[in-house]
Amino acid sequence: MTDTPKQNLTSIEKILAGGTEAQILETIEKFKNQGSAAFLQLLLNVLSQTPLEAIQKAIIQIISNLHTQEFTPVIVDFIRNHGQAVFTSDLISACWQSRLDFSHSLPVFAELFIRGNFQMAIECFTVIEEAIWQASSAEITTCRKLLVNQIHEVTDDKQALFNQLIQVLESGRTPNSDAFPELYPDPAN
């Protein structure tokens, strides 16, 4: 990904704010070649404002295919600020699908696990589970403490999932690492 020049960002912003659905979808596709953190922020702003499902799906799809680590702070900040939006579960799902490293943001996903509905809890569980092998012991401990301190807020429908998440955090590794060792290299090696 490259930096998107300021004048290009201005024209992109105009299209995203007032273009037709087809123009907006075409501009979203440009992110694949011209993506930058500023461009991603514009896309996320559109995601939070558009009622058009095709545009929402296109943006979520772009995020699920990201492979540039520099985008994670932009995504996490957006999720933190839009945690209860209709699209948030899909956006969190795109996070784990992207296989980006969200290990430095475990508390954000732990908090949304507690506050969100069951679907959001599943998606947050998966992000945490997929990131845990890259997390430091301090990050894991912080995440576990945050969850345990809010156990009284866990709804009955999420209790079993909560218990499983605590087990994953206590083990410090995802159970998937045994089945797919090529996806979860041992950080000690």
C-alpha positions in Angstrom: 0.0 0.0 0.0 1.1 3.5 -0.7 0.3 6.9 0.6 -2.6 8.5 -1.1 -1.8 12.0 -2.3 -3.8 14.7 -0.5 -5.5 16.0 -3.7 -6.5 12.4 -4.6 -7.9 12.0 -1.1 -10.0 15.1 -1.5 -11.5 13.7 -4.8 -12.0 10.3 -3.2 -13.8 12.0 -0.2 -16.1 13.9 -2.6 -17.1 10.7 -4.4 -17.6 8.8 -1.2 -19.7 11.6 0.3 -21.9 12.4 -2.7 -21.4 9.9 -5.5 -23.8 7.4 -6.9 -23.7 3.9 -5.5 -21.8 2.7 -8.6 -19.2 5.5 -8.2 -18.8 4.8 -4.5 -18.3 1.0 -5.2 -15.7 1.8 -7.9 -13.9 4.1 -5.5 -13.9 1.5 -2.8 -12.2 -0.9 -5.3 -9.4 1.7 -5.8 -8.4 1.1 -2.2 -6.8 -2.2 -3.3 -4.2 -0.3 -5.3 -4.1 3.1 -3.6 -4.8 2.2 0.0 -3.5 4.3 2.8 -4.5 4.8 6.4 -6.3 8.1 5.5 -8.2 6.3 2.6 -9.2 3.5 5.0 -10.5 6.1 7.5 -12.7 7.6 4.7 -14.0 4.1 3.9 -14.8 3.5 7.6 -16.6 6.8 7.8 -18.7 5.8 4.8 -19.4 2.4 6.5 -20.8 4.3 9.6 -23.0 6.5 7.5 -24.4 4.5 4.6 -27.6 2.5 4.7 -26.6 0.8 1.4 -25.9 -2.9 2.1 -23.8 -3.3 -1.1 -21.4 -0.5 0.0 -21.2 -1.9 3.6 -20.4 -5.4 2.2 -17.7 -4.0 -0.1 -16.0 -2.1 2.7 -16.1 -5.1 5.0 -14.7 -7.3 2.2 -11.8 -4.9 1.7 -11.0 -5.0 5.4 -11.2 -8.8 5.5 -8.5 -8.9 2.8 -6.1 -6.4 4.3 -2.5 -7.6 4.9 -0.9 -4.4 6.0 -0.3 -4.2 9.7 -0.3 -0.3 9.7 -4.1 -0.4 9.3 -4.9 -2.1 12.6 -4.8 1.1 14.8 -7.3 2.8 12.4 -9.6 -0.2 12.5 -9.4 -0.6 16.3 -10.0 3.1 16.9 -13.1 2.9 14.7 -14.4 -0.2 16.4 -13.8 1.4 19.8 -15.9 4.4 18.7 -18.6 2.4 17.0 -18.9 -0.6 19.2 -22.7 -0.9 19.2 -23.3 -0.1 15.5 -25.3 -2.6 13.4 -22.2 -3.4 11.2 -19.7 -3.9 14.1 -20.0 -7.7 14.3 -19.3 -7.9 10.6 -16.3 -5.6 11.0 -14.9 -7.6 13.9 -15.3 -10.7 11.8 -13.3 -9.0 9.0 -10.5 -8.4 11.6 -9.9 -12.1 12.3 -10.4 -13.0 8.6 -7.7 -10.6 7.6 -5.2 -12.4 9.9 -3.7 -9.1 10.9 -2.2 -8.9 14.4 -4.6 -7.4 16.8 -2.8 -8.7 19.9 -2.1 -5.2 21.1 -5.8 -4.5 21.2 -7.1 -7.4 23.1 -8.8 -5.2 25.8 -11.0 -3.5 23.1 -12.3 -6.9 21.9 -12.7 -8.2 25.5 -14.8 -5.1 26.3 -17.0 -5.6 23.3 -17.3 -9.3 24.2 -18.9 -8.2 27.4 -21.0 -5.4 26.1 -22.1 -6.9 22.7 -24.7 -9.4 21.8 -23.9 -13.1 21.3 -22.9 -12.7 17.7 -20.4 -10.0 18.6 -19.1 -12.0 21.5 -18.3 -14.9 19.1 -16.5 -12.6 16.7 -14.5 -11.0 19.6 -13.7 -14.4 20.9 -12.3 -15.4 17.5 -10.2 -12.2 17.3 -8.7 -12.8 20.7 -8.2 -16.5 20.0 -6.4 -15.7 16.7 -4.3 -13.0 18.2 -3.3 -14.7 21.5 -0.2 -16.5 20.1 1.3 -13.1 19.2 0.3 -11.4 22.5 2.8 -10.8 25.3 2.0 -12.4 28.7 1.2 -8.9 30.0 -1.3 -8.3 27.2 -2.9 -11.6 27.9 -3.0 -11.0 31.7 -4.6 -7.5 31.1 -7.2 -9.0 28.9 -8.0 -11.8 31.3 -8.3 -9.4 34.3 -10.6 -7.1 32.3 -12.9 -10.0 31.6 -12.9 -11.5 35.0 -13.6 -8.1 36.6 -16.7 -7.9 34.5 -18.0 -11.4 34.9 -21.2 -10.1 36.6 -22.0 -8.4 33.3 -21.8 -11.5 31.2 -25.3 -12.5 30.0 -26.4 -16.1 30.4 -26.3 -16.8 26.7 -22.6 -15.9 26.7 -21.5 -17.7 29.9 -20.2 -20.9 28.3 -18.3 -18.8 25.7 -16.9 -16.6 28.4 -15.6 -19.7 30.3 -14.0 -21.0 27.1 -12.4 -17.6 26.5 -10.9 -17.5 30.0 -9.5 -21.0 29.4 -7.9 -19.9 26.1 -6.4 -16.9 27.9 -5.1 -19.0 30.8 -3.5 -21.4 28.3 -1.9 -18.5 26.4 -2.5 -20.2 23.1 -5.2 -21.0 20.6 -6.4 -24.6 20.4 -6.2 -24.2 16.6 -2.3 -24.1 16.8 -2.3 -27.9 17.1 -4.4 -28.5 14.0 -2.7 -25.8 11.9 0.9 -25.3 13.1 1.9 -23.5 9.9 -0.6 -20.7 10.7 0.7 -20.3 14.3 4.5 -20.4 14.4 6.0 -20.9 17.9 7.2 -17.4 18.9 10.0 -19.0 20.9 11.6 -20.3 17.7 
